[in-house]
Amino acid sequence: MAEFDVSNTDAQEFGFQIQKEGSENTKVSYNVNKQRLFVDRTNSGSFDFGEDVKGKHSASMLPKDGKVKLHMFVDQSSVEVFGNDGTEVITDQLFPTLSSNKIRLYSKGGAVKLNSLKMYPLKSIWNKSPVETNLSGWKSISGLWADTINGKQGRSKEDSFTLSSENAKNFIYGAKIKVLDDPVSNSTGAGALVFRSDEQANNAYAANVDVLNNQVKLIAFRDGIGKDLIIYNDGGKLDLKTNTDYRLKVTAEGEHIQVYLNDKLVIDAVDHTFSEGYAGLNVWNSTSLFNDVKFETVD
């Protein structure tokens, strides 16, 4: 919450750069000459909002008693701006990279007086995560991850990971995976169970539901590069669809790895690449939801 005195300023523009890291940022600002409040997502990241979504939204707003007030609510994937006590309101989605978490105050063309600035941390609206899972200690490694009422959501155009604190050798691991039809990013890819991973998911196994290619795969990531070990498509008869829950389960005991799709054994493999590591989730070229995520170690 900030108040600026514009009664005697030579600044052309001023405000905040939020979700900032390097050149990546979103501007929440005021144009003095045009007397307009605006949110500019031109440099907000690599996420493609689509042709119908503009990078900059603005609204006409006159100073009040020579002052401009900006009241912002910023969370992981959105910003809501109230100008001059709600005279004008702009709301936008943001998809910054994980490292873009800084805020910068700026002015352009001259100085502006900042009368007051107050910042408050926002607490989660959830007393606990709404995602059904017995795993904990989740840490986003890459991509955009959030707990929603529909499950743990991951979004990325590339392979992206979130890992739990569960580390095991032998286990049974399952989840409901739904790959969404995303008209904004125009991408439909895959969601996966990750297991026996290192701390940065550079080396790990993944078993995925690949809707784009209509396949279930067992993948080994080595130094961040994924290689398909086994691909199942039921002889070309597999008919995977977006917006549909698929129950994927992995059992691992020593070198023996089995993958089940809706309780049907579809991959039966022997591989010795990784013997132990963390359990997590992966998305590729998609927005995917994961729920009923259950992990059970086996002696």
DATAUR-V714315 format. One record per helix or strand. SS is the DSSP state (A for helix, B for strand). FROM is the first residue (numbers start at 1). TO is the last residue. If there is no record, write none. Layout:
BEGIN
ss=SS from=FROM to=TO
ss=SS from=FROM to=TO
END
This chain:
BEGIN
ss=B from=2 to=5
ss=B from=13 to=21
ss=B from=24 to=31
ss=B from=36 to=40
ss=B from=56 to=60
ss=B from=64 to=64
ss=B from=67 to=74
ss=B from=78 to=83
ss=B from=88 to=93
ss=B from=102 to=108
ss=B from=113 to=117
ss=B from=133 to=133
ss=B from=139 to=140
ss=B from=144 to=148
ss=B from=151 to=156
ss=B from=160 to=168
ss=B from=171 to=179
ss=B from=182 to=182
ss=B from=187 to=187
ss=B from=190 to=197
ss=B from=204 to=210
ss=B from=215 to=222
ss=B from=225 to=232
ss=A from=234 to=236
ss=B from=246 to=253
ss=B from=256 to=261
ss=B from=264 to=270
ss=B from=277 to=284
ss=B from=286 to=297
END
